[in-house]
Amino acid sequence: MRLLIAFFLVLAAPVAAQGNDTKPVPEEHKLAISRHSIDIVGGKLDYTATAGLMPLLTDDKQVRARMFFVAYTLDGVGDVSTRPVTFVFNGGPGSSSVWLHLGTVGPKRVVMTDEGKALPPPGRLVDNTDTWLGASDLVFIDPVGTGYSRPAKGHKQAEFSGLRQDTESVGEFIRLYTTRFGRWSSPKFLCGESYGTTRAASLASYLQDNPRMYLNGVILISSVLNFETIRFNVGNDLPYVLFLPTYTATAAYHGKLAPELSKDLPATLAEVEKFALGDYLVALAKGASLAADERKDIVAKLSRYTGLTPEYVEETDLRISIFRFTKQLLRDKGRTVGRLDSRFTGTDRDSAGERFEFDPSMAAIDGPYGSALNDYVRRELGYASDTPYEILTGRVQPWSYADYENRYVEVQSSLREAMAKNKNLKVFVASGHYDLATPYFATDYTFDHIGLPPELRKNVRIQYYDAGHMMYVHTPSRVKLANDIKRFYSDATPKPQAGELGKTDGK
């Protein structure tokens, strides 16, 4: 009955007229509702899938955009106040939610090899026995311009393409969904990946200050909350330091390090991290005043830790940018390494140049996920549209960071503020050792400088995985992530206190 009521609320609310009259529901506002089941460890889950467009309205009740979403709710839940709901999105900017949806979180996943490599096309789906649905209802959101989400007639994409604009529109979607589907009493979580973590941190503060929605948890997968940590700009030496441990992990994976460094990778990474924030950071800070013998020692260590020759390290002025590394590491073999996942290798037309022609780790997942999604929404979810589903698009560009002119974008302060105001807010961070888009050490650095007091720092949990940006394409990492998330939900979801149920405060 709850689902049926929610269904009619969604249909009626956007089109209510003055007085008692109502207008017919536009075809594009109707929802596709279907029921499914999946067998997971511990039993069977019966669930309802809801796919469709949520209209965002102007102050005068005109549609300004329609946002596509797919929601999965567990059947048979009598009291939704005990059932968490998680709002999930990817990043880009310009990415739909397909990667988390069909990679790890949802009840279906794209079939890949255990290492995460693509099988012959087209991509196909299987039941995801590692789905998070056992712990939380799930709502996958495609921001305006991605997926099937589009601005309405008379409105432009620029109204939604920016950090602030995106936060407001996604925040409004979350408010509307929570209201129309009766989830204000439910424990609420956000889950974002890549730029989606930037969005999630911004939303955590925005939701608290606007609809007064306090969250129970924020899940950050392959996090970037401070762009200074990943922007290789002249005068900003920080990324060279923070990318170094991932260069080391990558070189070890591809057999480019000395045997003694490869046999115990955790110990080696600890050694490199200490060097990076110690002698290496000091050397870069000294610039031209670095003594010749000091420089020679730094060159030797960088060569040892990256698998690059001392001559090449010297030619980079001790500053190895990401695309130089991905092109140079296996140049002698005519191969490049991936940015999203440096375990993957590709082949360019030739071995010249300073950057690869394409990211081989992106190429491995792009096709399978795209074809699987387009088939799935029509055939299994029953949602039909001839609008192209934008998997990863440039239509959202240019992206506005107007509020951060003349400085690096950072939302770590937004997350810190949200955690300071809501001392029960828990944060889970997942980082891949082979992620060269948002390196794990950059994330560690960000949280070490977020400014939380010790009692709140305990609310942050960081886990590491032996894969890349989308660590879940790697089967052991997907299983580990699912187990880690299950524990996180358990810890972050409130438990009824003794005597709380039925309490009347003496009235």
C-alpha positions in Angstrom: 0.0 0.0 0.0 2.8 2.4 0.8 4.3 2.0 -2.6 0.9 2.4 -4.3 0.3 5.6 -2.4 3.8 7.0 -3.2 3.1 6.1 -6.9 0.0 8.3 -7.1 1.6 11.1 -5.1 4.4 11.3 -7.6 2.0 11.4 -10.5 -0.4 13.9 -9.0 1.9 16.4 -7.3 3.7 17.9 -10.3 0.4 18.6 -12.2 -2.0 19.8 -9.6 -4.0 22.8 -10.7 -5.8 25.5 -8.6 -9.0 24.4 -7.0 -10.2 20.8 -7.3 -9.4 20.4 -11.0 -6.4 18.3 -12.1 -4.7 18.0 -15.5 -3.8 14.7 -17.1 -0.4 13.3 -16.1 2.1 14.0 -18.9 3.4 10.8 -20.4 7.0 11.7 -19.5 6.1 12.0 -15.8 4.7 8.5 -15.5 6.8 6.0 -13.6 7.7 2.4 -14.6 7.2 0.2 -11.6 8.2 -3.4 -11.6 8.8 -6.1 -9.0 11.8 -8.4 -8.7 13.7 -10.8 -6.4 17.3 -11.8 -6.0 19.1 -14.5 -4.0 22.0 -13.2 -1.9 24.0 -14.7 0.9 21.6 -14.9 3.8 18.4 -15.3 1.8 16.1 -13.8 -0.9 15.4 -10.2 -1.4 12.0 -9.2 -2.9 12.1 -5.6 -4.1 10.3 -3.0 -6.2 12.1 -1.0 -8.9 10.7 2.5 -9.8 12.2 4.3 -12.9 11.2 7.6 -14.3 11.6 11.4 -14.4 11.2 13.7 -11.4 10.1 17.2 -12.5 11.9 20.1 -10.9 9.7 23.2 -10.7 10.3 26.9 -10.7 8.7 29.1 -8.0 5.7 29.6 -10.2 5.3 25.9 -10.6 6.6 25.6 -14.2 8.9 22.6 -15.0 12.5 23.7 -15.4 14.1 20.2 -15.6 13.3 16.5 -15.5 15.7 14.2 -13.6 15.8 10.5 -14.3 16.1 8.1 -11.4 15.9 4.4 -10.6 14.9 3.5 -7.1 15.0 0.1 -5.5 12.9 -0.5 -2.3 12.7 -3.7 -0.3 9.3 -5.2 -0.1 7.6 -6.1 3.1 9.0 -3.3 5.2 6.3 -2.3 7.7 8.1 0.7 9.2 10.3 2.8 6.9 11.7 4.7 9.9 13.9 1.7 10.5 14.9 1.3 6.8 17.8 3.4 5.5 17.6 5.0 2.1 20.7 5.9 0.1 20.9 8.5 -2.7 23.6 7.4 -5.2 25.4 9.3 -8.0 28.6 9.3 -10.0 30.7 12.3 -11.0 32.3 13.6 -14.1 30.9 16.3 -14.1 28.9 14.8 -16.8 28.5 11.2 -15.7 25.3 9.3 -15.2 24.9 7.0 -12.2 25.4 3.9 -14.4 28.8 2.9 -12.9 27.7 2.6 -9.3 24.3 1.4 -10.4 25.5 -1.5 -12.5 28.9 -2.0 -11.0 28.5 -2.6 -7.3 25.5 -1.0 -5.5 22.4 -2.1 -7.4 20.8 -5.6 -7.7 22.3 -6.1 -11.1 25.9 -5.8 -12.3 27.8 -5.9 -15.6 29.7 -9.2 -16.1 33.5 -8.6 -16.3 36.5 -10.8 -15.7 37.6 -11.1 -12.0 40.3 -8.6 -12.8 37.8 -6.2 -14.3 38.5 -6.6 -18.0 35.8 -6.5 -20.6 34.3 -9.6 -22.2 33.2 -9.7 -25.9 30.4 -7.3 -26.5 27.6 -6.6 -25.9 27.7 -6.1 -22.2 25.3 -8.3 -20.2 24.0 -8.3 -16.6 23.8 -10.9 -13.9 22.3 -10.7 -10.4 24.6 -8.8 -8.1 24.9 -10.9 -4.9 27.0 -8.2 -3.4 24.3 -5.5 -3.8 23.8 -3.0 -1.0 20.0 -3.5 -1.1 20.1 -5.8 1.8 21.2 -2.9 4.0 19.5 0.1 2.4 16.9 1.2 -0.2 18.7 2.7 -3.1 17.9 5.8 -5.3 20.2 6.3 -8.3 20.2 9.9 -9.6 21.2 11.2 -13.0 22.0 14.9 -12.7 20.6 17.3 -15.3 22.3 16.7 -18.7 23.3 13.1 -17.9 21.3 9.9 -18.4 17.8 10.8 -19.5 17.8 14.0 -17.4 17.3 17.2 -19.4 16.4 20.9 -18.9 12.8 21.7 -19.8 11.9 23.7 -22.8 12.9 27.3 -22.3 15.7 26.4 -19.9 19.4 26.0 -20.6 21.9 23.4 -19.4 24.0 26.3 -17.9 21.3 26.7 -15.2 22.5 23.3 -13.8 26.1 23.1 -14.8 28.1 24.3 -11.9 29.1 23.2 -8.4 26.5 25.4 -6.7 23.8 24.9 -9.4 24.3 21.1 -9.3 24.2 20.9 -5.5 20.9 22.9 -5.5 19.2 20.8 -8.2 20.3 17.4 -6.8 19.4 18.6 -3.4 16.0 19.6 -4.6 15.5 16.1 -6.1 16.5 14.5 -2.8 14.0 16.7 -1.0 11.2 15.9 -3.4 11.9 12.2 -3.4 12.0 12.1 0.4 8.8 14.0 0.6 6.8 12.2 -2.1 7.8 8.7 -1.1 7.5 9.3 2.7 11.1 8.9 3.7 11.6 11.8 6.1 11.6 9.4 9.0 14.2 7.0 7.4 17.9 7.1 8.1 19.4 8.8 5.1 22.8 8.3 3.3 24.6 9.8 0.3 26.9 7.8 -1.9 29.1 9.5 -4.5 32.0 8.5 -6.7 34.8 10.8 -8.0 33.3 14.2 -8.6 30.2 12.7 -7.0 32.2 12.9 -3.7 32.6 16.6 -4.3 28.8 16.8 -4.8 28.2 14.6 -1.7 30.3 16.8 0.6 28.6 19.9 -0.8 25.2 18.3 -0.4 25.8 17.2 3.2 26.1 20.9 4.2 23.4 22.1 1.8 20.7 19.6 2.9 21.3 20.5 6.5 21.0 24.2 6.0 18.0 24.2 3.5 15.4 21.5 3.9 17.0 20.8 7.4 17.7 17.3 6.4 20.4 15.8 8.6 22.1 12.7 7.3 23.3 9.5 9.0 26.1 8.8 6.6 28.1 9.9 3.6 29.9 7.3 1.4 32.8 8.6 -0.6 34.2 6.4 -3.3 37.5 7.6 -5.0 37.3 10.9 -3.3 38.3 14.4 -4.3 37.3 17.2 -1.9 40.2 19.5 -2.5 41.2 20.0 -6.2 44.6 21.4 -5.2 45.6 17.8 -4.4 45.1 16.7 -8.1 45.8 19.7 -10.3 49.2 19.6 -11.9 49.6 23.4 -12.3 52.8 25.4 -12.4 53.5 26.5 -8.8 51.5 23.7 -7.2 53.9 21.0 -6.2 51.4 19.1 -4.0 50.1 16.6 -6.6 53.6 15.4 -7.5 54.0 14.4 -3.8 50.6 12.9 -3.4 50.6 10.9 -6.6 53.9 9.3 -5.9 52.7 6.3 -3.8 50.3 5.3 -6.6 53.1 5.6 -9.1 55.0 3.1 -6.9 52.0 0.7 -6.6 51.6 0.8 -10.4 55.3 0.2 -11.1 55.2 -2.7 -8.7 52.1 -4.2 -10.4 53.8 -4.0 -13.8 57.1 -5.5 -12.6 59.2 -2.2 -12.9 60.4 -2.1 -9.3 63.3 -3.9 -7.7 62.2 -7.3 -6.2 62.7 -6.1 -2.6 60.2 -3.3 -3.1 57.6 -5.5 -4.8 57.5 -8.4 -2.3 55.8 -6.4 0.5 53.7 -3.6 -1.2 52.1 -2.2 2.0 55.6 -1.8 3.6 56.9 -0.2 0.4 54.0 2.2 0.2 54.5 3.2 3.9 58.2 3.9 3.0 57.2 6.0 0.0 54.6 8.0 1.8 57.1 8.9 4.4 59.6 10.0 1.7 56.9 11.9 -0.2 55.9 14.1 2.7 59.4 14.4 4.0 62.5 14.7 1.8 60.6 14.9 -1.5 58.3 17.7 -0.4 61.2 19.6 1.1 63.2 19.2 -2.1 60.4 20.6 -4.2 60.0 23.5 -1.8 63.7 24.4 -2.1 63.4 24.7 -5.9 66.7 26.1 -7.4 68.3 26.3 -4.0 68.3 22.5 -3.7 72.0 21.4 -3.3 73.4 19.2 -6.1 74.1 16.2 -3.8 70.5 16.5 -2.4 69.1 16.6 -5.9 71.1 13.6 -6.9 69.7 11.6 -3.9 66.1 12.7 -4.7 66.5 11.7 -8.4 67.8 8.2 -7.4 64.9 7.6 -4.9 62.3 8.8 -7.4 63.7 6.5 -10.0 63.7 3.6 -7.5 60.1 4.3 -6.4 58.6 4.9 -9.9 60.5 2.5 -12.2 61.5 5.4 -14.4 65.1 6.1 -15.4 67.1 8.7 -13.5 67.6 10.5 -16.8 63.9 10.8 -17.3 63.3 11.9 -13.7 65.9 14.6 -14.1 64.3 15.8 -17.4 61.0 16.3 -15.6 62.7 18.6 -13.0 61.8 16.0 -10.3 58.1 16.6 -11.2 56.4 13.6 -12.8 52.9 14.5 -13.9 50.3 11.9 -14.3 50.1 11.8 -18.1 53.9 11.7 -18.4 53.9 8.7 -16.1 51.1 6.8 -17.8 52.9 7.2 -21.2 56.5 6.6 -19.9 56.3 3.7 -17.5 55.9 1.0 -20.2 57.1 3.0 -23.2 59.9 0.4 -23.8 57.1 -2.2 -24.4 55.0 0.1 -26.5 52.2 0.2 -23.8 50.5 2.8 -21.8 48.9 2.4 -18.3 45.4 3.5 -17.3 44.4 6.7 -15.4 41.3 5.3 -13.8 42.9 2.0 -13.1 46.7 1.8 -13.7 46.5 -2.1 -13.7 45.2 -1.8 -17.3 47.4 -1.3 -20.3 46.7 0.1 -23.8 48.4 0.6 -27.1 48.9 3.9 -28.9 49.8 4.4 -32.5 53.4 5.0 -31.5 55.4 5.4 -28.4 56.2 9.1 -28.9 54.5 12.0 -27.1 53.8 12.8 -23.5 50.3 11.4 -23.0 48.3 8.4 -24.1 45.7 8.6 -26.9 43.0 7.1 -24.7 42.6 5.7 -21.2 42.6 1.9 -21.5 40.9 1.5 -18.1 38.0 3.6 -19.3 37.8 1.8 -22.7 37.4 -1.5 -20.8 34.2 -0.5 -19.1 32.6 2.1 -21.4 31.0 -0.2 -23.9 29.8 -3.0 -21.6 28.1 -0.6 -19.2 26.5 1.5 -22.0 24.9 -1.4 -23.8 23.8 -3.2 -20.6 22.1 -0.1 -19.2 20.2 0.7 -22.4 18.9 -2.9 -22.6 18.1 -3.1 -18.8 16.0 0.0 -18.4 13.7 -1.0 -21.3 13.5 -4.8 -21.0 13.6 -5.3 -17.2 12.6 -2.0 -15.7 10.0 -1.2 -18.4 11.0 2.4 -18.9 10.9 3.3 -22.6 12.5 6.5 -24.1 14.0 7.4 -27.4 16.1 10.1 -25.7 19.8 9.1 -25.8 21.0 7.9 -22.4 24.1 10.0 -21.8 26.6 7.7 -20.0 29.4 10.2 -19.8 28.8 13.5 -21.6 30.3 16.8 -22.4 26.9 18.4 -22.8 27.2 19.7 -19.2 30.3 21.7 -20.1 31.4 24.4 -19.4 31.1 23.6 -15.7 31.0 26.7 -13.4 33.2 27.1 -10.3 32.3 30.7 -10.1 32.2 30.6 -6.3 35.9 29.5 -6.3 37.4 32.0 -8.7 41.2 32.6 -8.1 41.4 29.6 -5.8 41.2 25.8 -5.9 37.8 24.2 -5.5 37.5 22.6 -2.1 34.5 21.2 -0.3 36.3 19.6 2.6 35.2 22.6 4.7 31.6 21.9 3.7 31.9 18.3 5.0 33.7 19.5 8.1 30.9 22.0 8.8 28.2 19.3 8.3 30.0 16.9 10.7 30.5 19.7 13.3 26.8 20.5 13.3 25.7 16.9 13.1 28.0 15.0 15.5 26.3 11.7 14.6 27.2 12.0 10.9 29.5 9.1 9.8 31.7 9.1 6.7 33.1 6.1 4.9 35.9 6.6 2.4 36.9 3.9 -0.2 40.3 4.4 -2.0 42.0 2.3 -4.7 45.7 1.7 -4.7 45.8 1.9 -8.5 43.7 5.0 -8.9 45.5 7.8 -10.8 42.4 10.0 -11.1 41.9 10.5 -7.3 44.9 8.9 -5.6 44.5 7.4 -2.2 47.3 9.4 -0.7 45.7 12.7 -1.8 42.5 11.6 0.0 44.5 10.7 3.1 46.1 14.2 2.9 42.7 15.9 2.6 41.3 14.2 5.7 44.5 14.8 7.6 43.9 18.5 6.9 40.1 18.7 7.2 40.2 20.3 10.7 38.1 17.8 12.7 38.6 17.4 16.4 39.7 13.9 17.5 36.2 13.0 18.7 34.7 13.7 15.2 37.7 12.3 13.3 36.6 9.0 14.8 33.5 9.3 12.6 35.6 8.9 9.5 36.5 5.4 8.3 38.9 4.9 5.4 39.4 1.6 3.6 41.8 0.7 0.8 41.4 -1.7 -2.2 43.8 -3.4 -4.6 42.2 -1.9 -7.7 41.6 1.5 -9.2 39.1 4.4 -9.3 36.2 1.9 -9.8 37.6 -0.6 -7.5 34.5 -2.7 -7.7 35.3 -4.0 -11.3 37.9 -6.1 -9.5 35.9 -9.0 -7.9 37.9 -9.3 -4.6 37.6 -5.6 -4.1 33.9 -5.6 -4.9 33.3 -8.3 -2.3 35.5 -6.4 0.3 33.7 -3.2 -0.4 30.3 -4.8 0.0 31.3 -6.2 3.4 32.8 -2.9 4.5 29.7 -1.0 3.5 27.4 -3.5 5.4 29.4 -2.8 8.6 29.2 0.9 7.9 25.4 0.9 7.6 25.2 -1.1 10.8 27.3 1.4 12.7 25.8 4.5 11.2 22.1 3.5 11.5 20.6 4.4 14.9 19.4 1.6 17.1 16.2 2.0 19.2 17.2 2.7 22.8 15.7 0.7 25.6 12.4 2.2 26.6 12.4 4.5 23.6 9.5 2.8 21.8 6.2 3.8 23.2 7.7 6.6 25.2 5.2 9.4 25.8 7.3 11.9 27.8 4.9 11.7 30.6 1.9 12.9 28.6 
